[in-house]
Amino acid sequence: MPIPVAPMLSFDPIAAEFPGFHALELAAHCGTTRRNIQRWKTEGLSVRCADAVAVKIGLHPLSLWGKAWIDAEDELARRETDQAAAALETRRKNDRNYKRRRKERENTAAGWAFMDGRYRQWSAQQDRNMLEAAQRGVQAPIVAL
């Protein structure tokens, strides 16, 4: 399952840690490409990406973003929980539908034909058991379906 999109965090705190650095120098310090630096400046960083970048430059994300970091983490956790709950509900719904369809199938002509075929198979086995028992001179027990 893909992780839901979380609130984006500003790139400004990282840029403030490296004043006067160009995008290429920032990219080298953050362990990424110049293109990602430009993207982060315009769009911001996701919570996971911000965590990785902060660790890469030797800081904790909380020291860079403060309360915004906590709020973003909480929002991401809430969205992930909601997504997991929705997936579980879908699985439960599909399971209920499977049981309902199976019951409907058993109550249709095709379902009865299937059950009739099982009865015929059972009946044929009973006939073979009785024939074998008669040849041996004993009474064959009746086996339940």
PESUL-V734727 format. One line per field, one symbol per residue. phi: phi as a letter, one per 40 degrees, with the letter a starting at -180 (. if undefined). psi: psi as a letter, one per 40 degrees, with the letter a starting at -180 (. if undefined). burial: # if it has 9 or more other C-alpha atoms within 8 Angstrom, else .. Layout:
# PESUL-V734727
phi->???
psi->???
burial->???
This chain:
# PESUL-V734727
phi->.ccccbdcbccdcccccbcgccdcccccccgabcccccccccbgbccccccccccccgbcdcccbgcccccccccccccccccccccccccccccccccccccccccbccccccccccccccccccccccccccccgbccccccc
psi->hihihiiiiieddddddgheiidddddddefaiddddddddddiiiddddddddddefiiddddebddddddddddddddddddddddddddddddddddddddddeidddddddddddddddddddddddddddefihhihhi.
burial->.....######.###.......#..#####.###.######..####..##.####..####.###..##.##.##..##..#.....................##....##..#...#..#...#..##..##...........
